[in-house]
Amino acid sequence: MIVVEVFREAVPAHYDAIAAGIMAHNAAHTGEAHGQPLTVLAQRNQAVVGGLWGEVFWGWLKVELLWVQEDLRGQGLGRQLLRRAEAEAQREGATAAHLDTFSFQALEFYQREGYEIFGTLPDFPRGHTRYFLQKQFRPVA
């Protein structure tokens, strides 16, 4: 008998079980089950003031998080973090990158960095838009 339950709290073991099932399915179709984590940190006095959290997977860089401390924004640190991650991903064989951002976050920044919108989710959250972007890397000489 199959029992279906709802849990309103995050249980790491549940996530791990679901992720393992998906990764096994993906590996059966692609031959590759795991990506390579990629983190680029900016620190001042041993405190993190910015960073990028991502993964190189199936020849793509997936940018999960990019953050710069508010008083350091507009000074090129975000660009430096993103470009370092892109360069590292290319060294690992990535040919492109993808990410998402919201209308109240950094859409214009990513577009200046060569990312193009390929999808939107309007009114998420209410009154805003979620944007999905991608960038094809130029071949490394």
N, C-alpha and C positions, 0 to 999 in steps of 0.2 A: 504494500500500500504506500502511495506517495502522499506525504503531508506537506502542504504549502503554508508557510508562516510569514508574517511581516515583523520585521525588527525595526525599531525607531532609533536605534543607536548603532554606531559603527563598530563592528566586531571584526578585527583584523583577520581572524581565521576564516570568516565568511568571504572577505575580499580575496584572500589567498586562494581559496578553493575555486572561486569563480574565475579569477585570473589564470590559474593553472589550466582550467578547462579550455579557456579561449586560446591560451598560448599553444596548447597541444593541438588544437584544431588548426590554428594558423600554421604551425610547423609542418603539419601534414600536407598543407597546400603550397608552402613557400620554401620549406627546408630550413627555415630560420625561426627560432622561437623567441629569442631575446635581443633586445637592443643594447647599445653601449651607453651608459649614463654619461652625461657631460655637464659639468658645472664650471662656471667662470665667476670668481668672486672679486669684488673690490673691497678692500679693507683700509681703515684708517685707525691707527693705534689699536690694532687687533680687533676692532669692531667692524662688522659687516655693514657697509654703507651702500652696497649695490650688488646685484648678482643676476646670473642667468642660470636657470635649471632646465635641462633638456635631455634629449636622448637621440642618438643616431640609430636609425632603424630602417631597414629595407632601402638603404641608399638615400635617406632623407634625414635632415635635422628637424626634430620636433621641438620647438621652443614651448615649454610648459609655462615658465614664469620668467619675467624680466622686470626687475625693480631697481630703482635708484632713489636713494634718500632725497626727500623733497628739496632741501637746501642745496643739493648738488645737481639738480636737473638743469638742462639747458647749457651744460658745460662740456658736452661730448662724452660723458662717461657711459651713457646708455649705448651710444654708437660703438664705443670701444669694446664694451662687453659683447654686443651682438656680433661685431666683426671678428672678435677673437673666437667666439663659438663657431661662426661660419667657417673660419679658416681651419679650425681643428676638425670640424665635421668633414670638410673637404679632404683633409689628410687621411681621414678614415674611409674615404670613398664616397661620401655623400655628394649628390649632384644637385640637390635642391633643399629647400627648407619650407616648413609650414608652421603656422601659429594662429591664434585667435586673440582678438582684443575687442573692447567695447567702445562705443561712441564717446564715453566719458574718460577713456584711457589714452592710448597712444597711436591711434589710427594714422594720423599725419606723419608721425615719426617713422613708422614702418614703411609707409609709402615713399618717404624721402630716401629710405634705405633700399628701395627697389622691390618691395613687396607689393603684390597685386591682389586685389580682392577677387575671390572666386565664389564667395557665397555670403549670404547675410541671414540673420535671424532677427527680424524686426520685432520691436516691442518686448525685448528680452535684455535686461529687466524692463518692466513697464516704463514707457517713455524713452527708451534707449534702444540701440541696435548692437547686436553682436556681429563682428566681422570675422571672416575666415580668409586668411591671406597665404600666399605662397610666393616663393622666389626661386628662380632657376639660377644656379651658380654659373659663372663664367669658368671655362676650363682653366686650371692652374697651369702656368707655363713651366 
